[in-house]
Amino acid sequence: MKHKLFVMSAASGAGKTTLKDLVIKDFPDIKYSISATTRAPREGEVNGVHYFFKTKEEFKKLIEEDGLVEWNEVHGNYYGTPKSFVEQTLAEGNRVIFDLDVFGKINFDKVYPEAAGILILPPSEEVLEQRLRGRGTDAEEVIQLRLANAKKEMAFAKEHGKYEYTIVNDDLQKAAQELRDILSAK
């Protein structure tokens, strides 16, 4: 039986969003889970498409009402997975792919232990730094925070995470094919 839930985790800049965007169009039965966040939208991001943008007060209300599968504070902002989106998507007969940090994955597994974990790794710390700088979206202090957090997250994932699959994103087309193979597996 095919997995119904897939959780992709990676350090910021490892390429999980690029991979997801490249591959998901090949699988009409897989929907991308839209997370809720308190971070400000980046240029071009649309509420309800890229994220559900919430104020801290709105997000805290979701926590209080048990409306999130998992949530965490990352880089000074809250991120979480709305339960209603997951349940509705599964009820419609679709599969779901999630983009969660390694700490969110641990909490997610408590609710959905059957989810397949996919860890996306950059080829090196140097490449990760180049990618973060190449985005041109973050200030220097944010880049330094993301790099420091990346080291912690990858160490945590290797030691405590439940990842059935690992993709080293050193070649985008090769990594995309690896992801397609995982999503196609029976």
C-alpha positions in Angstrom: 0.0 0.0 0.0 1.3 3.5 -0.8 2.1 5.9 2.0 -0.6 8.5 2.4 1.6 11.0 4.4 5.1 12.1 3.6 7.2 14.5 5.7 10.1 16.3 4.1 12.6 17.8 6.5 15.8 19.8 5.8 17.8 22.8 6.9 16.7 26.1 5.5 18.4 26.3 2.0 18.8 22.6 1.5 16.3 22.7 -1.4 13.2 20.9 -0.1 10.8 23.5 -1.5 12.5 23.5 -4.9 12.4 19.7 -5.0 8.8 19.6 -3.9 7.7 22.2 -6.5 9.6 20.3 -9.2 8.1 16.9 -8.4 4.6 17.4 -6.9 3.0 18.3 -10.2 3.7 14.8 -11.4 1.4 13.4 -8.6 -2.1 14.9 -8.8 -3.2 12.8 -5.8 -0.6 14.4 -3.5 -1.4 17.7 -2.0 1.1 20.0 -0.3 0.2 20.7 3.3 0.0 24.4 3.9 1.5 25.4 7.3 0.4 28.2 9.5 3.1 30.7 10.5 3.6 34.0 12.2 6.5 35.0 10.0 6.0 37.9 7.6 5.2 36.9 4.0 8.1 37.0 1.6 7.6 38.8 -1.7 5.2 36.9 -3.9 3.8 34.6 -1.1 0.1 34.4 -0.9 -2.0 33.6 2.2 -3.7 30.2 1.9 -1.4 29.2 -1.0 2.1 29.3 0.5 1.2 29.6 4.2 -1.7 30.5 6.4 -0.2 33.7 7.8 -1.3 34.3 11.4 -0.7 36.8 14.1 0.9 35.4 17.2 -2.5 35.8 19.0 -4.3 33.9 16.2 -1.6 31.2 16.3 -1.8 30.8 20.1 -5.6 30.4 19.8 -5.0 27.5 17.4 -2.7 25.9 20.0 -5.2 26.4 22.8 -8.0 24.9 20.7 -5.9 21.8 19.8 -6.2 22.9 16.1 -2.6 21.9 15.2 -1.1 18.5 14.5 2.3 19.9 15.5 3.8 23.3 16.1 7.1 24.8 17.0 8.9 28.1 17.3 11.6 28.4 14.6 13.8 31.4 13.9 11.7 33.5 16.3 8.4 32.7 14.6 5.7 30.0 15.1 5.0 27.3 12.5 2.4 24.6 12.6 0.3 22.1 10.7 -3.5 22.7 10.9 -5.4 19.5 11.7 -8.4 20.5 9.6 -6.3 20.7 6.4 -4.8 17.2 6.9 -8.1 15.5 7.8 -10.0 17.1 4.9 -7.3 16.3 2.4 -7.2 12.6 3.5 -11.0 12.4 3.5 -11.0 13.6 -0.1 -8.8 10.5 -1.0 -5.6 12.4 -1.5 -2.1 11.9 -0.1 -0.3 14.7 1.6 3.3 15.9 1.6 4.5 18.1 4.5 7.5 20.4 4.9 8.4 20.2 8.6 11.5 20.9 10.5 13.1 18.0 12.4 11.5 19.0 15.7 8.1 19.3 14.1 8.5 15.8 12.6 9.0 14.3 16.1 5.7 15.8 17.2 4.0 14.9 14.0 5.0 11.3 14.3 3.1 11.1 17.7 -0.2 11.8 15.8 0.7 10.1 12.4 3.4 7.5 13.1 2.7 5.9 9.7 4.1 9.0 7.9 7.1 8.3 5.7 10.1 10.6 6.6 12.3 12.1 3.8 15.4 13.9 5.0 16.9 16.4 2.5 20.6 17.2 3.0 22.7 19.8 1.3 26.0 18.5 -0.1 28.0 20.5 2.4 27.7 23.4 4.9 29.5 25.7 2.4 26.9 25.0 -0.3 24.1 25.6 2.2 25.6 29.0 3.0 25.9 29.8 -0.7 22.2 28.9 -1.2 21.0 31.0 1.7 23.0 34.0 0.5 21.9 33.5 -3.1 18.3 33.8 -2.1 18.8 37.5 -1.3 15.9 37.5 1.1 17.5 37.5 4.5 19.6 39.8 6.5 23.1 38.7 7.6 22.0 38.0 11.2 19.1 35.8 9.9 21.6 33.9 7.6 23.9 33.3 10.6 21.0 32.1 12.7 19.8 29.7 9.9 23.3 28.3 9.5 23.7 27.7 13.3 20.2 26.1 13.4 20.9 23.9 10.4 23.8 22.3 12.2 21.7 21.6 15.2 18.7 20.3 13.2 20.7 17.9 11.0 22.5 16.5 14.1 19.1 16.1 15.8 17.6 14.4 12.7 20.4 11.9 12.4 20.2 11.0 16.1 16.5 11.2 17.0 14.6 11.4 13.7 12.5 8.7 12.0 13.5 9.1 8.3 13.0 6.2 6.0 14.6 8.1 3.1 17.6 10.5 2.8 18.3 12.5 -0.4 21.5 14.5 -0.7 20.6 17.5 -2.9 23.8 17.8 -4.8 22.3 17.6 -8.2 18.7 18.9 -8.6 17.5 16.5 -11.3 19.0 13.5 -9.6 17.5 14.5 -6.3 14.1 15.1 -8.0 14.1 11.7 -9.5 14.9 10.2 -6.1 11.9 12.0 -4.6 9.7 10.8 -7.5 10.8 7.2 -6.9 9.9 7.5 -3.2 6.5 9.0 -3.9 5.8 6.3 -6.6 6.8 3.3 -4.3 4.1 0.9 -3.5 
